[in-house]
Each structure stands twice: as C-alpha cells, then as structure tokens.
Amino acid sequence: MRPQDIIRHKRDGGELSREEIASFVQGVVGGEWADYQASALLMAVYLNGMTTAEMEALTQAMLHSGEILDLSHINAPEADKHSTGGVGDKTSLVIAPLAAAAGVCVPMISGRGLGHTGGTLDKLEAIPGYRVGLSLREFEDVLQRVGFAMMGQTAEIAPADKKLYALRDATETVESIPLIVASIMSKKLAAGLGALVLDVKTGSGAFMHDEGRARALARALVRTGNSCGVKTEALLTDMSQPLGVAVGNAFEVRECLDIMRGEVTDGTRPVRDLSVELAARMVALSGVADSLEAARADVVRALEGGAALERFRSNVEAQGGDPRVCDDPGKLEDWTLEEVKVESVRAGFVTAVDAAEVGRAVASVGGGRVRIEDRIDPAVGFLARAKIGDELKAGEALGLLYCRGESGAVEAAARIRAAYTVRDEPPMRVPELIKEVIAQ
Ligand code: URA
C-alpha cells in the first residue's frame, strides 16, 4: 500500500481499514514511511478523528509493534491501573500492593515525571536502592513472588509509540483523542492484562483541563480497551488541586506509607479513598470478588489489616530498596532542607488552585523535570495544607515548601502563593473527588 493513498483516504474523511492502519504503523517502525508522510497522516487524524474500529486497529498495530508479556504461568488474573497524571497523584504506590494483597497480579509499567506532573518511577526511586530498570525476566520473577512489580518502559514495548509520539510532539498533534488512546492503550496492554482501570483526571493540574474533553477521552479509552478484549473502566476524577498533601517524590512515598500504616489525616484521605476505589474496581473487574461491594470490603481489609504494607515491603526488598522505610517512613526525609512557609497574603476562603503551577514550582526547585534529561532531587517538595473551601487568616500557611538553600526558594514560594486564589466568599462548591464512573 502506498502511504500517499492512505494519507488521502484519511485527509478526505474516510475510515481507514485495519490493513491500512497496520501498513502505516509497520511503515513507521520499519522506516518505509518518511517522517513527513507519517506527520501528514497524524495531522489528518487530528483534524478528522477516528472511529472506535480505527482506534482499536491503531492500538493493536502499535501494541504488536513490540513484545507482549506472557504471564500465563502466573496463577492470578492480571490487572492494572493507569492515570492520565496530575500533581501529587501518588495512588499507584498504594493501589498496586492493595490489589495484589486482594488476589490480583499487577504488572505495572510506569513512566517518569515531566513538566508539572510527577511519575511513579521517580517516586519509587526516592526509596534508597530501589531499582525500576528491571529486565523482563526480573520483572516476571518479582511479579511471581510478590504479586506486583514496577518498572519503566523498555525499548521492546510498543516501539511505534516512541516514534509516533516524537512526531506528534513536533507537529502539534499530541492533543488528539484517538492518538492519545492508542498511545496509552498500546503500552498498557503490552503487559498482557485482563482488566484495566483508568483514572482520567480533569482540572487545573490535569493533562486535560476541560471536563468535557476528559470525559470524551475516558469514554474512548473504555470503548477501545473493551474492544481489544480487556475489561476496562474509567473514573473521571478531580485534579483542580494537588491530590492529598505531598507534592515531591520522597514526601509522596511517605504519604503512601503513612496511609498503608493506618495513619490517615483529613488532608491525605482523598489519596486513601481514591486508591481503595480504583483497587476495588481492579479486583471486581478481574473476577476475584463477586461484586464491587465485596471487592471494596476485601481491599479495605487488606489496607486496615496491614497486608498491603507487607506486600509493599516485599516488593521494596525484591526490587533492591531499603525495606526499613516501611517501619520508619521518616527515614525518607532529608532534615538538611530549608523549610519555607508559604503564607496566604489575605484572609478568606481558598476558592481555586492552579495545581499545574504548584507542580511547576516544585519542579523548579529540583523536584521534577523541566526537560527530559534533568536530574531530580527526590527530597524536595511542597506539603499542601490548605484545600479548596478552607478558611484562612492572613499569614496562615497555604503549605510548606522544602528546598535546598539558594535553589530559587523565594521565587518558587511566590509562584505557589500566586497559584492559590483566596476570596471573601466561600467557593460555590467544593470539587467532588470522583465525578463519574465510565463503564462500557
Ligand atoms: N500519555 C501517553 O502515554 N500518550 C499520550 O499520547 C498522552 C499521554
């Protein structure tokens, strides 16, 4: 098939066949398609969209451009969770051990943080010694022994996505729902899952700020996952302020350990509640529990009885980390950091937070990456004390920023202060954590 014919078909609003889509993906990976031809097709998709059948075919073609894990020797159903990312979004660290303790096998292939969003791999690396660069053999071994394993994307998994994402980035075609769906699903399905739960975030710290677009993405992801034979559900969740309290890698791990140790505060409760709900849906979709209610009860028992913490400890040991952090999460903190109180300049109610700006301010003091090659300082971060709806006095803390001296603390604190809107009147409503469940 000639690239020109496939490009024209999509340019003119047609529906591409499975063969045309496979020819495109193979041509991109094999080098038969020039970058300018692939970019032209990406733009045609951006402008004209794709049907569910096309999204499924694109996902399958990208998935089959690389290796798919065969975990059939593991005697438990495989399920995973994927979040579209946000600020303080640390639930993977609680969900994976929770779901594993409730009987699900969780092969979690995660990413790194970039810009305002954090990444699970960076959080795990805040644990001294923890290795995320496992070989596929090591990954399978940890899975078999612990019930969950965490690693980064390898060159063998969906190589078409790497190439296509770079072209999308250079041609302003990243924000196309069909292209996002195929990118996310091809990488997630490479873990050989039976069930997948998606956490699609919306609000100021989300990849998709607009709730309508986030809902459309969630629906497309769910339709495509199910049509690829993976039981898929999505929750549309709030990202209009940092999730929980901690923003910054070591602080976020500590928050998760505190939750698994039964130490939950008003500030960290959203992380606990969202983790329980997402893990319970993984357990229910996998058929390990008879109903969602039974799955919730299993998951809460695993959390409150300490089984999730024990799974986490086994995983940290198996992946080379120091398991003593499970007994003393304070070990993760660096007591040499400077503490800067970020104060509200006026009295009133917190009515809005620019969560992305909070994430960028933490990245600016070393807690995240501005560019992909930046090194991260795992210890620095921000503890967000004030939440939307809270009433503050003038000078009261919005939160505490921890950073190295001379690392731009004053500027970062000013950015965070400006990211919080404080008004005389309380907000019309406090955002709901879970806005909608999208099932097939
Ligand atoms: N995350 C991905 O993995 N791919 C996209 O295209 C967008 C977000």
Boltz pocket constraint, residues with backbone or C-beta under 6 A from the ligand:
constraints:
  - pocket:
      binder: B
      contacts: [[A, 84], [A, 174], [A, 179], [A, 180], [A, 181], [A, 183], [A, 184]]
      max_distance: 6.0
